[in-house]
Amino acid sequence: MTEPIAPLAGKVAYVTGAARGQGRSHCIRLARAGADIVAIDACAPVAEHNGYPPALPEDLAETVNLVEGEGRKILAEEVDVRDLAGQQRVASNAIEQFGRLDIVVANAGVLNWGRLWEISAQQWQEILDTNLTGVWNTVKSVVPHMIAAGNGGSIINISSAAGIKAVPGCGHYCASKFGVVGLTNSLAVELGEYGIRVNSVHPYGTDTPMGNDLSMYQTFQDHPTYIYSFSPGALPTESLAAPDLVSDIVVWLASDASSLITAAQIPADKGYLKI
Ligand SMILES: NC(=O)c1ccc[n+]([C@@H]2O[C@H](COP(=O)([O-])OP(=O)(O)OC[C@H]3O[C@@H](n4cnc5c(N)ncnc54)[C@H](O)[C@@H]3O)[C@@H](O)[C@H]2O)c1
């Protein structure tokens, strides 16, 4: 049997952290597979201790151009995932404009460095608020619309290899990404009866502004043994993975090709988690 050319034709995908990096790549690839896109991003500084630059409004504008270049429609708004009312407003606007929501990629995230007892309460809270509460805000905003539409769907939460394997130097990030796993699996059980699947994806080093954050090297310099927790993985490359390779997994999870998969943790790690 031949594969359909546009396996997501007629579907609508809601993507957070869509201005650049993996989020932008997911928007483009979901659009290429036939979906219209709802894209949000803060497009502003989101955490005081980040060692890499924030996304800008022109980054989100470029995502819009690229999705439209794929021949699909896109509704894009500058909204922080910590803003529940903002996400609820966008989800309602999406239903008004497109009539449905089928695919959700909760991708927005932040990473910074420091030992657990040395980071400030603010540094802890900023990471938890975006990486975990932000995902819950997304879920709370989109799920009632998905249930009401009665079309089933696929929710894909972007965790991290650090959401399965504990790593030193970013324990607050680990805690947030392990939290995404618990949220994912409980939600999968709750949404099973509605035909909505919920899975998490666990990238390792990926070639984005976050993945190229040089401030992590200060942590390795201060605590040289931590480097043993960051192997290059099993495959013969030491380079960061292209975001497009993570999008391969996201598009698969969004499509009926993964219809048996829910409450699963899908690694995008070149075998790193086994080393
Ligand atoms: N890059 C890596 O090596 C790597 C590895 C594992 C997991 N991840 C995860 O992948 C996801 C995407 O990260 P990326 O590598 O593309 O990073 P990135 O920094 O390039 O992109 C993240 C995007 O999310 C947005 N964002 C951050 N906080 C936000 C908030 N509060 N509200 C709205 N938007 C917000 C940013 O503005 C940015 O556009 C994140 O959840 C990250 O934790 C990344």
The ligand as an SDF file (V2000), in Angstrom:
LIG
                    3D

 44 48  0  0  0  0  0  0  0  0999 V2000
   18.3830   21.6280   22.2640 N   0  0  0  0  0  0  0  0  0  0  0  0
   18.5920   20.5600   22.9990 C   0  0  0  0  0  0  0  0  0  0  0  0
   19.7220   20.0460   23.0530 O   0  0  0  0  0  0  0  0  0  0  0  0
   17.4430   19.9050   23.7480 C   0  0  0  0  0  0  0  0  0  0  0  0
   17.6540   18.6390   24.3100 C   0  0  0  0  0  0  0  0  0  0  0  0
   16.6080   18.0220   24.9790 C   0  0  0  0  0  0  0  0  0  0  0  0
   15.3720   18.6310   25.0750 C   0  0  0  0  0  0  0  0  0  0  0  0
   15.1870   19.8660   24.5270 N   0  0  0  0  0  0  0  0  0  0  0  0
   13.8520   20.4760   24.6620 C   0  0  0  0  0  0  0  0  0  0  0  0
   13.3530   20.7690   23.3610 O   0  0  0  0  0  0  0  0  0  0  0  0
   12.4430   21.8670   23.4380 C   0  0  0  0  0  0  0  0  0  0  0  0
   12.7930   22.9100   22.3780 C   0  0  0  0  0  0  0  0  0  0  0  0
   14.0450   23.4760   22.6860 O   0  0  0  0  0  0  0  0  0  0  0  0
   15.0430   24.0580   21.5830 P   0  0  0  0  0  0  0  0  0  0  0  0
   16.2430   23.2160   21.6080 O   0  0  0  0  0  0  0  0  0  0  0  0
   14.3300   24.2610   20.3110 O   0  0  0  0  0  0  0  0  0  0  0  0
   15.4070   25.4730   22.2800 O   0  0  0  0  0  0  0  0  0  0  0  0
   15.3060   26.9790   21.7530 P   0  0  0  0  0  0  0  0  0  0  0  0
   15.7250   27.8320   22.8870 O   0  0  0  0  0  0  0  0  0  0  0  0
   16.0100   27.1160   20.4760 O   0  0  0  0  0  0  0  0  0  0  0  0
   13.7540   27.1800   21.4550 O   0  0  0  0  0  0  0  0  0  0  0  0
   12.8140   27.1980   22.4900 C   0  0  0  0  0  0  0  0  0  0  0  0
   11.6790   28.1160   22.0990 C   0  0  0  0  0  0  0  0  0  0  0  0
   10.7300   28.1080   23.1710 O   0  0  0  0  0  0  0  0  0  0  0  0
   10.3760   29.4270   23.4700 C   0  0  0  0  0  0  0  0  0  0  0  0
   10.0060   29.5540   24.8770 N   0  0  0  0  0  0  0  0  0  0  0  0
   10.7920   29.3570   25.9560 C   0  0  0  0  0  0  0  0  0  0  0  0
   10.1190   29.6240   27.0710 N   0  0  0  0  0  0  0  0  0  0  0  0
    8.8850   30.0130   26.6940 C   0  0  0  0  0  0  0  0  0  0  0  0
    7.7370   30.4410   27.3920 C   0  0  0  0  0  0  0  0  0  0  0  0
    7.7240   30.5590   28.7230 N   0  0  0  0  0  0  0  0  0  0  0  0
    6.6190   30.7380   26.6930 N   0  0  0  0  0  0  0  0  0  0  0  0
    6.6190   30.6570   25.3300 C   0  0  0  0  0  0  0  0  0  0  0  0
    7.6890   30.2980   24.6160 N   0  0  0  0  0  0  0  0  0  0  0  0
    8.8040   29.9750   25.2870 C   0  0  0  0  0  0  0  0  0  0  0  0
   11.6060   30.2580   23.1560 C   0  0  0  0  0  0  0  0  0  0  0  0
   11.2810   31.6350   22.9690 O   0  0  0  0  0  0  0  0  0  0  0  0
   12.1440   29.5670   21.9140 C   0  0  0  0  0  0  0  0  0  0  0  0
   11.6060   30.0970   20.7340 O   0  0  0  0  0  0  0  0  0  0  0  0
   12.5300   22.3890   24.8700 C   0  0  0  0  0  0  0  0  0  0  0  0
   11.4440   21.8970   25.6310 O   0  0  0  0  0  0  0  0  0  0  0  0
   13.8260   21.8060   25.3730 C   0  0  0  0  0  0  0  0  0  0  0  0
   13.8520   21.6810   26.7860 O   0  0  0  0  0  0  0  0  0  0  0  0
   16.1970   20.5190   23.8760 C   0  0  0  0  0  0  0  0  0  0  0  0
  1  2  1  0
  2  3  2  0
  2  4  1  0
  4  5  1  0
  4 44  2  0
  5  6  2  0
  6  7  1  0
  7  8  2  0
  8  9  1  0
  8 44  1  0
  9 10  1  0
  9 42  1  0
 10 11  1  0
 11 12  1  0
 11 40  1  0
 12 13  1  0
 13 14  1  0
 14 15  2  0
 14 16  1  0
 14 17  1  0
 17 18  1  0
 18 19  2  0
 18 20  1  0
 18 21  1  0
 21 22  1  0
 22 23  1  0
 23 24  1  0
 23 38  1  0
 24 25  1  0
 25 26  1  0
 25 36  1  0
 26 27  1  0
 26 35  1  0
 27 28  2  0
 28 29  1  0
 29 30  1  0
 29 35  2  0
 30 31  1  0
 30 32  2  0
 32 33  1  0
 33 34  2  0
 34 35  1  0
 36 37  1  0
 36 38  1  0
 38 39  1  0
 40 41  1  0
 40 42  1  0
 42 43  1  0
M  CHG  2   8   1  16  -1
M  END
$$$$
